[in-house]
């Protein structure tokens, strides 16, 4: 464990004093602790923008959909893979599902644009050939919550299912064999053995994921949606807003203040949910 402990200490604990940069007017000459202290002025960037509520709401709701649907679909895929009888087909299927995760967000954005582009997109080409009117998704904010969730699930499900698949592989084989001898069919084994065995893993991964519920997936949103003010009401998250606002006049203090706000909110959520879990099922809590 020593290498992992050293890594965590160096990259997660040693940098903690740097949080101070969120409370100063940072300049390169004086450094973090020599810069002028300005208190909470850096946080006014979000608080006075008039967008804080909408940005936080969008970020949290998208992440909730990503976490809940993503984990549910990952469990489903892991169970399906486990039920496959052909080892070769199982390995090929798992590899194909896993490959999507390695596509860069830039490539994903290009693929989505080529599918949904109004003039030459694949979807509109099919609609035109069928005599239907063209679809204009880049002018319709309402469709993007569904589109972004689908794109995320397509890219991440194969990767997320690996942990659950490994947990299923760790289930005692004798218990599964005993269930077969007792006459349990596939659905009954899934319901009474596999799902209960996955419950601790599901709860722990959900708790870990909730820590980043206020941190958006910048790569996905920026590369898929781009700079399109029409779509901002339903697609703008904290990261994309901060990027646009600081793109021409970047400073570490403002960006650090936003990051600290996200971390504090995430910390409160994790502690609250962990407390609830501990009250209901102490064995499944983080601590």
Secondary structure, DSSP 4 states (H G I P E B T S, - for coil): -HHHHHHHIIIIIGGGGGGGGGGEE--TTTHHHHSEE-TTGGGHHHHTSS-HHHHHHHHHHHHHHHHHHHHHHHHHHHHHHHH---HHHHHHHHHHHHHGGGS-HHHHHHHHHHHH-TTT-HHHHHHHHTTPPPP-GGG-GGGHHHHHHHHHHHHHHHHHHHHHHHHHHTS-HHHHHHHHHTT--HHHHIIIIIHHHHHHHHHHHHHHHHTTTTS--HHHHHHHH-S-GGGHHHH--HHHHHHHHHSSS--HHHHHHHHHHHHHHHHHHHHHHHHHHHHH-GGGS--
